[in-house]
Amino acid sequence: MKQNNFAFGKINYILLTVGIAIILAGFCLMSGDATTEQAFNPDIFSDTRIKLAPMVSLFGFVFIIVAILWPAKTKGQE
């Protein structure tokens, strides 16, 4: 039976999925109501949108880089 040689192992795909979920969580933290011409929304300057959400997204991107560089196990190492 022919063995498929994939670039990533199972753990790499799991870590990539977790990283994408972290990035999506950061983007959701950035979302919210906008300011319109009729009403000013001071929530656009909240600490969650300006500080926390970009840091969470950045952590997600760094996590994806780590997931890509994580060494995949071969059959002999398991």
N, CA, C and O atoms as a CHARMM CRD file, in Angstrom:
* protein
*
  312
    1    1 MET  N      0.83600  -1.16100   0.00000 PROA 1      0.00000
    2    1 MET  CA     0.00000   0.00000   0.00000 PROA 1      0.00000
    3    1 MET  C      0.89700   1.24700   0.00000 PROA 1      0.00000
    4    1 MET  O      1.86000   1.33400   0.76200 PROA 1      0.00000
    5    2 LYS  N      0.56700   2.18800  -0.85300 PROA 2      0.00000
    6    2 LYS  CA     1.37400   3.39300  -0.98300 PROA 2      0.00000
    7    2 LYS  C      1.05000   4.37800   0.14600 PROA 2      0.00000
    8    2 LYS  O     -0.11500   4.65500   0.43200 PROA 2      0.00000
    9    3 GLN  N      2.10800   4.90000   0.78000 PROA 3      0.00000
   10    3 GLN  CA     1.92700   5.85500   1.88500 PROA 3      0.00000
   11    3 GLN  C      1.96300   7.27300   1.33400 PROA 3      0.00000
   12    3 GLN  O      2.85300   7.62100   0.55900 PROA 3      0.00000
   13    4 ASN  N      0.99200   8.09200   1.73600 PROA 4      0.00000
   14    4 ASN  CA     0.96600   9.49200   1.31700 PROA 4      0.00000
   15    4 ASN  C      1.90800  10.30800   2.18100 PROA 4      0.00000
   16    4 ASN  O      1.89000  10.19000   3.40600 PROA 4      0.00000
   17    5 ASN  N      2.71900  11.12200   1.56200 PROA 5      0.00000
   18    5 ASN  CA     3.62200  11.99800   2.29300 PROA 5      0.00000
   19    5 ASN  C      3.06500  13.41100   2.28400 PROA 5      0.00000
   20    5 ASN  O      3.21800  14.14400   1.30700 PROA 5      0.00000
   21    6 PHE  N      2.42200  13.78200   3.37000 PROA 6      0.00000
   22    6 PHE  CA     1.88200  15.11700   3.49800 PROA 6      0.00000
   23    6 PHE  C      2.91400  16.02700   4.15200 PROA 6      0.00000
   24    6 PHE  O      3.76800  15.56500   4.90800 PROA 6      0.00000
   25    7 ALA  N      2.83200  17.31100   3.85900 PROA 7      0.00000
   26    7 ALA  CA     3.77700  18.26300   4.42900 PROA 7      0.00000
   27    7 ALA  C      3.53600  18.45800   5.92200 PROA 7      0.00000
   28    7 ALA  O      4.47600  18.70200   6.67900 PROA 7      0.00000
   29    8 PHE  N      2.27900  18.35000   6.34600 PROA 8      0.00000
   30    8 PHE  CA     1.93300  18.56100   7.73600 PROA 8      0.00000
   31    8 PHE  C      1.38800  17.28000   8.34100 PROA 8      0.00000
   32    8 PHE  O      0.82300  16.43400   7.64800 PROA 8      0.00000
   33    9 GLY  N      1.56900  17.15500   9.64000 PROA 9      0.00000
   34    9 GLY  CA     0.98900  16.03400  10.36000 PROA 9      0.00000
   35    9 GLY  C     -0.34400  16.43100  10.97300 PROA 9      0.00000
   36    9 GLY  O     -0.81900  17.55200  10.79200 PROA 9      0.00000
   37   10 LYS  N     -0.93000  15.50800  11.68900 PROA 10     0.00000
   38   10 LYS  CA    -2.23500  15.75200  12.30700 PROA 10     0.00000
   39   10 LYS  C     -2.16000  16.89600  13.30600 PROA 10     0.00000
   40   10 LYS  O     -3.05700  17.73900  13.35100 PROA 10     0.00000
   41   11 ILE  N     -1.10700  16.93600  14.10400 PROA 11     0.00000
   42   11 ILE  CA    -0.97300  17.99100  15.11600 PROA 11     0.00000
   43   11 ILE  C     -0.82800  19.36200  14.47100 PROA 11     0.00000
   44   11 ILE  O     -1.29800  20.35700  15.02300 PROA 11     0.00000
   45   12 ASN  N     -0.18200  19.42900  13.30500 PROA 12     0.00000
   46   12 ASN  CA    -0.04800  20.70400  12.59400 PROA 12     0.00000
   47   12 ASN  C     -1.41500  21.24700  12.17800 PROA 12     0.00000
   48   12 ASN  O     -1.68300  22.44100  12.31800 PROA 12     0.00000
   49   13 TYR  N     -2.26700  20.37600  11.67200 PROA 13     0.00000
   50   13 TYR  CA    -3.59700  20.81100  11.26100 PROA 13     0.00000
   51   13 TYR  C     -4.43900  21.23900  12.45700 PROA 13     0.00000
   52   13 TYR  O     -5.22400  22.18100  12.35400 PROA 13     0.00000
   53   14 ILE  N     -4.28700  20.56500  13.57600 PROA 14     0.00000
   54   14 ILE  CA    -5.00800  20.95700  14.78300 PROA 14     0.00000
   55   14 ILE  C     -4.53200  22.32700  15.25300 PROA 14     0.00000
   56   14 ILE  O     -5.34700  23.18100  15.60100 PROA 14     0.00000
   57   15 LEU  N     -3.22600  22.53900  15.26400 PROA 15     0.00000
   58   15 LEU  CA    -2.68300  23.83500  15.69200 PROA 15     0.00000
   59   15 LEU  C     -3.07700  24.95900  14.72800 PROA 15     0.00000
   60   15 LEU  O     -3.34200  26.08000  15.16200 PROA 15     0.00000
   61   16 LEU  N     -3.11700  24.66500  13.43100 PROA 16     0.00000
   62   16 LEU  CA    -3.56700  25.66000  12.45600 PROA 16     0.00000
   63   16 LEU  C     -5.02400  26.04700  12.68900 PROA 16     0.00000
   64   16 LEU  O     -5.38100  27.22100  12.58800 PROA 16     0.00000
   65   17 THR  N     -5.85500  25.07400  12.99700 PROA 17     0.00000
   66   17 THR  CA    -7.26200  25.34500  13.27200 PROA 17     0.00000
   67   17 THR  C     -7.42800  26.19700  14.52200 PROA 17     0.00000
   68   17 THR  O     -8.25300  27.10900  14.55000 PROA 17     0.00000
   69   18 VAL  N     -6.64800  25.90200  15.55500 PROA 18     0.00000
   70   18 VAL  CA    -6.69600  26.70900  16.77700 PROA 18     0.00000
   71   18 VAL  C     -6.24100  28.13400  16.48600 PROA 18     0.00000
   72   18 VAL  O     -6.84200  29.08600  16.98500 PROA 18     0.00000
   73   19 GLY  N     -5.19500  28.29600  15.69100 PROA 19     0.00000
   74   19 GLY  CA    -4.71700  29.63300  15.33400 PROA 19     0.00000
   75   19 GLY  C     -5.75300  30.42900  14.56100 PROA 19     0.00000
   76   19 GLY  O     -5.92600  31.62300  14.80600 PROA 19     0.00000
   77   20 ILE  N     -6.43800  29.78900  13.63600 PROA 20     0.00000
   78   20 ILE  CA    -7.48700  30.47000  12.87300 PROA 20     0.00000
   79   20 ILE  C     -8.63000  30.87500  13.80400 PROA 20     0.00000
   80   20 ILE  O     -9.20100  31.95400  13.64700 PROA 20     0.00000
   81   21 ALA  N     -8.96700  30.01700  14.77200 PROA 21     0.00000
   82   21 ALA  CA   -10.02600  30.34900  15.72900 PROA 21     0.00000
   83   21 ALA  C     -9.63000  31.54500  16.59600 PROA 21     0.00000
   84   21 ALA  O    -10.47600  32.37900  16.91800 PROA 21     0.00000
   85   22 ILE  N     -8.36300  31.63400  16.97200 PROA 22     0.00000
   86   22 ILE  CA    -7.88500  32.77200  17.76500 PROA 22     0.00000
   87   22 ILE  C     -7.97300  34.06000  16.94600 PROA 22     0.00000
   88   22 ILE  O     -8.38500  35.09800  17.46300 PROA 22     0.00000
   89   23 ILE  N     -7.59100  33.99400  15.68200 PROA 23     0.00000
   90   23 ILE  CA    -7.67400  35.17800  14.81600 PROA 23     0.00000
   91   23 ILE  C     -9.12000  35.62400  14.64900 PROA 23     0.00000
   92   23 ILE  O     -9.41500  36.81700  14.72000 PROA 23     0.00000
   93   24 LEU  N    -10.01600  34.68000  14.42800 PROA 24     0.00000
   94   24 LEU  CA   -11.43500  35.02000  14.28800 PROA 24     0.00000
   95   24 LEU  C    -11.99000  35.62600  15.57400 PROA 24     0.00000
   96   24 LEU  O    -12.82400  36.53000  15.52100 PROA 24     0.00000
   97   25 ALA  N    -11.54000  35.13900  16.72200 PROA 25     0.00000
   98   25 ALA  CA   -11.97200  35.72000  17.99600 PROA 25     0.00000
   99   25 ALA  C    -11.49100  37.16800  18.11200 PROA 25     0.00000
  100   25 ALA  O    -12.22900  38.02900  18.59100 PROA 25     0.00000
  101   26 GLY  N    -10.26400  37.43800  17.67800 PROA 26     0.00000
  102   26 GLY  CA    -9.75700  38.80200  17.68900 PROA 26     0.00000
  103   26 GLY  C    -10.54000  39.71600  16.77100 PROA 26     0.00000
  104   26 GLY  O    -10.81500  40.86300  17.12100 PROA 26     0.00000
  105   27 PHE  N    -10.90400  39.21400  15.59100 PROA 27     0.00000
  106   27 PHE  CA   -11.70700  40.02000  14.67200 PROA 27     0.00000
  107   27 PHE  C    -13.10400  40.27600  15.22700 PROA 27     0.00000
  108   27 PHE  O    -13.66000  41.35800  15.03500 PROA 27     0.00000
  109   28 CYS  N    -13.66900  39.29300  15.91100 PROA 28     0.00000
  110   28 CYS  CA   -14.98400  39.49300  16.53400 PROA 28     0.00000
  111   28 CYS  C    -14.91200  40.52200  17.65600 PROA 28     0.00000
  112   28 CYS  O    -15.85500  41.28700  17.86100 PROA 28     0.00000
  113   29 LEU  N    -13.80300  40.54300  18.38000 PROA 29     0.00000
  114   29 LEU  CA   -13.63700  41.56100  19.42300 PROA 29     0.00000
  115   29 LEU  C    -13.53700  42.96100  18.82600 PROA 29     0.00000
  116   29 LEU  O    -13.93400  43.93400  19.46700 PROA 29     0.00000
  117   30 MET  N    -13.01500  43.07400  17.61400 PROA 30     0.00000
  118   30 MET  CA   -12.90200  44.38000  16.95100 PROA 30     0.00000
  119   30 MET  C    -14.23200  44.87000  16.39600 PROA 30     0.00000
  120   30 MET  O    -14.40800  46.07300  16.20000 PROA 30     0.00000
  121   31 SER  N    -15.15900  43.97800  16.14300 PROA 31     0.00000
  122   31 SER  CA   -16.41100  44.37500  15.50500 PROA 31     0.00000
  123   31 SER  C    -17.34600  45.04300  16.50600 PROA 31     0.00000
  124   31 SER  O    -17.16400  44.94300  17.72000 PROA 31     0.00000
  125   32 GLY  N    -18.33000  45.71100  15.97500 PROA 32     0.00000
  126   32 GLY  CA   -19.32500  46.37200  16.81200 PROA 32     0.00000
  127   32 GLY  C    -19.98400  47.49600  16.05100 PROA 32     0.00000
  128   32 GLY  O    -19.78200  47.65800  14.84700 PROA 32     0.00000
  129   33 ASP  N    -20.77400  48.27000  16.76900 PROA 33     0.00000
  130   33 ASP  CA   -21.48500  49.37900  16.15500 PROA 33     0.00000
  131   33 ASP  C    -20.51700  50.47600  15.73400 PROA 33     0.00000
  132   33 ASP  O    -19.50400  50.71800  16.39000 PROA 33     0.00000
  133   34 ALA  N    -20.84200  51.12000  14.64800 PROA 34     0.00000
  134   34 ALA  CA   -20.01200  52.20000  14.12800 PROA 34     0.00000
  135   34 ALA  C    -20.63700  53.54400  14.47500 PROA 34     0.00000
  136   34 ALA  O    -21.79000  53.61800  14.89900 PROA 34     0.00000
  137   35 THR  N    -19.87100  54.58500  14.29100 PROA 35     0.00000
  138   35 THR  CA   -20.38100  55.93600  14.45900 PROA 35     0.00000
  139   35 THR  C    -21.02500  56.37800  13.15500 PROA 35     0.00000
  140   35 THR  O    -20.46400  56.18000  12.07700 PROA 35     0.00000
  141   36 THR  N    -22.19200  56.97100  13.25800 PROA 36     0.00000
  142   36 THR  CA   -22.88800  57.46800  12.08100 PROA 36     0.00000
  143   36 THR  C    -22.91800  58.99700  12.12700 PROA 36     0.00000
  144   36 THR  O    -22.46800  59.60600  13.09700 PROA 36     0.00000
  145   37 GLU  N    -23.44700  59.60300  11.07900 PROA 37     0.00000
  146   37 GLU  CA   -23.54900  61.05400  11.04400 PROA 37     0.00000
  147   37 GLU  C    -24.55900  61.57300  12.06500 PROA 37     0.00000
  148   37 GLU  O    -24.45100  62.71100  12.52000 PROA 37     0.00000
  149   38 GLN  N    -25.53300  60.74800  12.42400 PROA 38     0.00000
  150   38 GLN  CA   -26.57100  61.17600  13.35100 PROA 38     0.00000
  151   38 GLN  C    -26.16100  60.98600  14.81400 PROA 38     0.00000
  152   38 GLN  O    -26.58000  61.75900  15.67500 PROA 38     0.00000
  153   39 ALA  N    -25.35000  59.97000  15.10200 PROA 39     0.00000
  154   39 ALA  CA   -25.00700  59.67300  16.48700 PROA 39     0.00000
  155   39 ALA  C    -23.54000  59.24900  16.59200 PROA 39     0.00000
  156   39 ALA  O    -23.03000  58.48000  15.77700 PROA 39     0.00000
  157   40 PHE  N    -22.89000  59.77200  17.61500 PROA 40     0.00000
  158   40 PHE  CA   -21.50300  59.40400  17.89700 PROA 40     0.00000
  159   40 PHE  C    -21.50100  58.22800  18.87000 PROA 40     0.00000
  160   40 PHE  O    -22.19600  58.25600  19.88600 PROA 40     0.00000
  161   41 ASN  N    -20.72400  57.20400  18.55900 PROA 41     0.00000
  162   41 ASN  CA   -20.61500  56.03100  19.41700 PROA 41     0.00000
  163   41 ASN  C    -19.21800  56.02400  20.04000 PROA 41     0.00000
  164   41 ASN  O    -18.24400  55.71100  19.35500 PROA 41     0.00000
  165   42 PRO  N    -19.10500  56.36600  21.33200 PROA 42     0.00000
  166   42 PRO  CA   -17.77600  56.40100  21.95600 PROA 42     0.00000
  167   42 PRO  C    -17.16300  55.01900  22.15400 PROA 42     0.00000
  168   42 PRO  O    -15.99100  54.91200  22.51500 PROA 42     0.00000
  169   43 ASP  N    -17.93700  53.96200  21.92200 PROA 43     0.00000
  170   43 ASP  CA   -17.42600  52.59800  22.09500 PROA 43     0.00000
  171   43 ASP  C    -16.36300  52.24400  21.04900 PROA 43     0.00000
  172   43 ASP  O    -15.63400  51.26800  21.22400 PROA 43     0.00000
  173   44 ILE  N    -16.26700  53.01300  19.98000 PROA 44     0.00000
  174   44 ILE  CA   -15.24900  52.69800  18.96900 PROA 44     0.00000
  175   44 ILE  C    -13.84500  52.94500  19.50100 PROA 44     0.00000
  176   44 ILE  O    -12.87300  52.46100  18.92100 PROA 44     0.00000
  177   45 PHE  N    -13.72400  53.68900  20.59300 PROA 45     0.00000
  178   45 PHE  CA   -12.42400  53.95100  21.19800 PROA 45     0.00000
  179   45 PHE  C    -12.19400  53.14100  22.46900 PROA 45     0.00000
  180   45 PHE  O    -11.34300  53.50200  23.28100 PROA 45     0.00000
  181   46 SER  N    -12.93600  52.05600  22.65400 PROA 46     0.00000
  182   46 SER  CA   -12.78900  51.24400  23.86700 PROA 46     0.00000
  183   46 SER  C    -11.45400  50.48700  23.83800 PROA 46     0.00000
  184   46 SER  O    -10.88000  50.23400  22.77800 PROA 46     0.00000
  185   47 ASP  N    -10.98900  50.14100  25.02500 PROA 47     0.00000
  186   47 ASP  CA    -9.72900  49.39800  25.12800 PROA 47     0.00000
  187   47 ASP  C     -9.80800  48.02400  24.47700 PROA 47     0.00000
  188   47 ASP  O     -8.80600  47.50000  23.99200 PROA 47     0.00000
  189   48 THR  N    -10.99600  47.44800  24.47000 PROA 48     0.00000
  190   48 THR  CA   -11.15300  46.12700  23.84500 PROA 48     0.00000
  191   48 THR  C    -10.89300  46.19700  22.35200 PROA 48     0.00000
  192   48 THR  O    -10.20700  45.33900  21.79600 PROA 48     0.00000
  193   49 ARG  N    -11.43200  47.20600  21.70800 PROA 49     0.00000
  194   49 ARG  CA   -11.26800  47.32600  20.25300 PROA 49     0.00000
  195   49 ARG  C     -9.87900  47.81000  19.85500 PROA 49     0.00000
  196   49 ARG  O     -9.35700  47.39400  18.82100 PROA 49     0.00000
  197   50 ILE  N     -9.28000  48.66900  20.64500 PROA 50     0.00000
  198   50 ILE  CA    -8.02200  49.29300  20.24700 PROA 50     0.00000
  199   50 ILE  C     -6.80300  48.50600  20.71200 PROA 50     0.00000
  200   50 ILE  O     -5.80000  48.44900  20.00100 PROA 50     0.00000
  201   51 LYS  N     -6.87200  47.89800  21.90000 PROA 51     0.00000
  202   51 LYS  CA    -5.69400  47.22700  22.45400 PROA 51     0.00000
  203   51 LYS  C     -5.81200  45.70700  22.47300 PROA 51     0.00000
  204   51 LYS  O     -4.92500  45.00900  21.98200 PROA 51     0.00000
  205   52 LEU  N     -6.89400  45.19700  23.03300 PROA 52     0.00000
  206   52 LEU  CA    -7.01200  43.75500  23.24400 PROA 52     0.00000
  207   52 LEU  C     -7.20200  42.97600  21.93900 PROA 52     0.00000
  208   52 LEU  O     -6.51400  41.98400  21.70000 PROA 52     0.00000
  209   53 ALA  N     -8.12500  43.42000  21.11000 PROA 53     0.00000
  210   53 ALA  CA    -8.43500  42.68400  19.87300 PROA 53     0.00000
  211   53 ALA  C     -7.24800  42.57800  18.92100 PROA 53     0.00000
  212   53 ALA  O     -6.99600  41.48800  18.40800 PROA 53     0.00000
  213   54 PRO  N     -6.50600  43.65200  18.65900 PROA 54     0.00000
  214   54 PRO  CA    -5.33200  43.48900  17.78400 PROA 54     0.00000
  215   54 PRO  C     -4.25800  42.57900  18.38400 PROA 54     0.00000
  216   54 PRO  O     -3.57000  41.86400  17.65500 PROA 54     0.00000
  217   55 MET  N     -4.11500  42.60600  19.70800 PROA 55     0.00000
  218   55 MET  CA    -3.12500  41.72900  20.34200 PROA 55     0.00000
  219   55 MET  C     -3.54500  40.26400  20.23700 PROA 55     0.00000
  220   55 MET  O     -2.70400  39.39000  20.02900 PROA 55     0.00000
  221   56 VAL  N     -4.84000  39.99500  20.37900 PROA 56     0.00000
  222   56 VAL  CA    -5.34100  38.62300  20.23100 PROA 56     0.00000
  223   56 VAL  C     -5.13100  38.15400  18.79800 PROA 56     0.00000
  224   56 VAL  O     -4.70500  37.02000  18.57800 PROA 56     0.00000
  225   57 SER  N     -5.42200  39.00100  17.82800 PROA 57     0.00000
  226   57 SER  CA    -5.22900  38.63200  16.42100 PROA 57     0.00000
  227   57 SER  C     -3.75200  38.39300  16.11300 PROA 57     0.00000
  228   57 SER  O     -3.40700  37.43400  15.42100 PROA 57     0.00000
  229   58 LEU  N     -2.88700  39.25500  16.62200 PROA 58     0.00000
  230   58 LEU  CA    -1.44700  39.07800  16.41400 PROA 58     0.00000
  231   58 LEU  C     -0.97200  37.76500  17.02500 PROA 58     0.00000
  232   58 LEU  O     -0.17000  37.05100  16.42200 PROA 58     0.00000
  233   59 PHE  N     -1.46300  37.44600  18.22100 PROA 59     0.00000
  234   59 PHE  CA    -1.11000  36.17200  18.84200 PROA 59     0.00000
  235   59 PHE  C     -1.56500  35.00000  17.97300 PROA 59     0.00000
  236   59 PHE  O     -0.86300  33.99500  17.86800 PROA 59     0.00000
  237   60 GLY  N     -2.73200  35.12500  17.35500 PROA 60     0.00000
  238   60 GLY  CA    -3.21800  34.07400  16.46400 PROA 60     0.00000
  239   60 GLY  C     -2.31500  33.88400  15.26300 PROA 60     0.00000
  240   60 GLY  O     -2.03600  32.75200  14.86900 PROA 60     0.00000
  241   61 PHE  N     -1.85000  34.98800  14.66900 PROA 61     0.00000
  242   61 PHE  CA    -0.93700  34.87700  13.52100 PROA 61     0.00000
  243   61 PHE  C      0.39700  34.25500  13.93400 PROA 61     0.00000
  244   61 PHE  O      0.95100  33.44000  13.19500 PROA 61     0.00000
  245   62 VAL  N      0.91200  34.62400  15.08800 PROA 62     0.00000
  246   62 VAL  CA     2.16100  34.02600  15.57900 PROA 62     0.00000
  247   62 VAL  C      1.94400  32.54100  15.86300 PROA 62     0.00000
  248   62 VAL  O      2.81700  31.71800  15.58800 PROA 62     0.00000
  249   63 PHE  N      0.78300  32.20400  16.41200 PROA 63     0.00000
  250   63 PHE  CA     0.45500  30.80500  16.68700 PROA 63     0.00000
  251   63 PHE  C      0.41400  29.99100  15.40600 PROA 63     0.00000
  252   63 PHE  O      0.83700  28.83500  15.39800 PROA 63     0.00000
  253   64 ILE  N     -0.08800  30.57200  14.32400 PROA 64     0.00000
  254   64 ILE  CA    -0.11500  29.86800  13.03500 PROA 64     0.00000
  255   64 ILE  C      1.29600  29.65400  12.50400 PROA 64     0.00000
  256   64 ILE  O      1.58800  28.60200  11.93400 PROA 64     0.00000
  257   65 ILE  N      2.16400  30.62300  12.68000 PROA 65     0.00000
  258   65 ILE  CA     3.56000  30.45100  12.25000 PROA 65     0.00000
  259   65 ILE  C      4.20600  29.29900  13.01700 PROA 65     0.00000
  260   65 ILE  O      4.92000  28.48200  12.43500 PROA 65     0.00000
  261   66 VAL  N      3.95300  29.23800  14.31300 PROA 66     0.00000
  262   66 VAL  CA     4.48600  28.13600  15.12500 PROA 66     0.00000
  263   66 VAL  C      3.89700  26.80300  14.65200 PROA 66     0.00000
  264   66 VAL  O      4.60600  25.79900  14.58700 PROA 66     0.00000
  265   67 ALA  N      2.60800  26.79500  14.32600 PROA 67     0.00000
  266   67 ALA  CA     1.96900  25.55900  13.85600 PROA 67     0.00000
  267   67 ALA  C      2.57000  25.07700  12.54300 PROA 67     0.00000
  268   67 ALA  O      2.70000  23.87300  12.32300 PROA 67     0.00000
  269   68 ILE  N      2.93500  26.01000  11.67400 PROA 68     0.00000
  270   68 ILE  CA     3.54700  25.62600  10.40000 PROA 68     0.00000
  271   68 ILE  C      4.95200  25.08200  10.61800 PROA 68     0.00000
  272   68 ILE  O      5.35900  24.13300   9.94700 PROA 68     0.00000
  273   69 LEU  N      5.68700  25.66400  11.53700 PROA 69     0.00000
  274   69 LEU  CA     7.06500  25.24500  11.77100 PROA 69     0.00000
  275   69 LEU  C      7.19100  24.04400  12.70500 PROA 69     0.00000
  276   69 LEU  O      8.27900  23.48600  12.84800 PROA 69     0.00000
  277   70 TRP  N      6.09500  23.64100  13.34000 PROA 70     0.00000
  278   70 TRP  CA     6.12900  22.49900  14.25500 PROA 70     0.00000
  279   70 TRP  C      6.52300  21.24400  13.48900 PROA 70     0.00000
  280   70 TRP  O      5.93300  20.95000  12.45000 PROA 70     0.00000
  281   71 PRO  N      7.51800  20.49100  13.98700 PROA 71     0.00000
  282   71 PRO  CA     7.96700  19.31100  13.23400 PROA 71     0.00000
  283   71 PRO  C      6.91500  18.20600  13.25200 PROA 71     0.00000
  284   71 PRO  O      6.36000  17.87500  14.30000 PROA 71     0.00000
  285   72 ALA  N      6.65400  17.64700  12.08600 PROA 72     0.00000
  286   72 ALA  CA     5.69300  16.56200  11.95900 PROA 72     0.00000
  287   72 ALA  C      6.37800  15.24300  12.31500 PROA 72     0.00000
  288   72 ALA  O      7.54000  15.02400  11.97300 PROA 72     0.00000
  289   73 LYS  N      5.65200  14.37800  12.99700 PROA 73     0.00000
  290   73 LYS  CA     6.20300  13.08100  13.35400 PROA 73     0.00000
  291   73 LYS  C      6.08700  12.13500  12.16600 PROA 73     0.00000
  292   73 LYS  O      5.11100  12.16400  11.41600 PROA 73     0.00000
  293   74 THR  N      7.09700  11.30500  12.01700 PROA 74     0.00000
  294   74 THR  CA     7.05000  10.25600  10.98900 PROA 74     0.00000
  295   74 THR  C      6.62200   8.95300  11.65200 PROA 74     0.00000
  296   74 THR  O      6.52000   8.88200  12.87600 PROA 74     0.00000
  297   75 LYS  N      6.37900   7.94800  10.86900 PROA 75     0.00000
  298   75 LYS  CA     5.92600   6.66000  11.39900 PROA 75     0.00000
  299   75 LYS  C      6.93600   6.05800  12.37100 PROA 75     0.00000
  300   75 LYS  O      6.53400   5.41000  13.33700 PROA 75     0.00000
  301   76 GLY  N      8.20600   6.24800  12.15100 PROA 76     0.00000
  302   76 GLY  CA     9.23800   5.68800  13.02200 PROA 76     0.00000
  303   76 GLY  C      9.32700   6.37800  14.37200 PROA 76     0.00000
  304   76 GLY  O      9.79200   5.77800  15.34100 PROA 76     0.00000
  305   77 GLN  N      8.88500   7.64300  14.45300 PROA 77     0.00000
  306   77 GLN  CA     8.97000   8.38800  15.69700 PROA 77     0.00000
  307   77 GLN  C      7.77500   8.15400  16.60200 PROA 77     0.00000
  308   77 GLN  O      7.87000   8.43300  17.79700 PROA 77     0.00000
  309   78 GLU  N      6.66100   7.65600  16.09800 PROA 78     0.00000
  310   78 GLU  CA     5.45400   7.48600  16.91200 PROA 78     0.00000
  311   78 GLU  C      5.54300   6.33000  17.85500 PROA 78     0.00000
  312   78 GLU  O      4.60000   6.06900  18.60100 PROA 78     0.00000
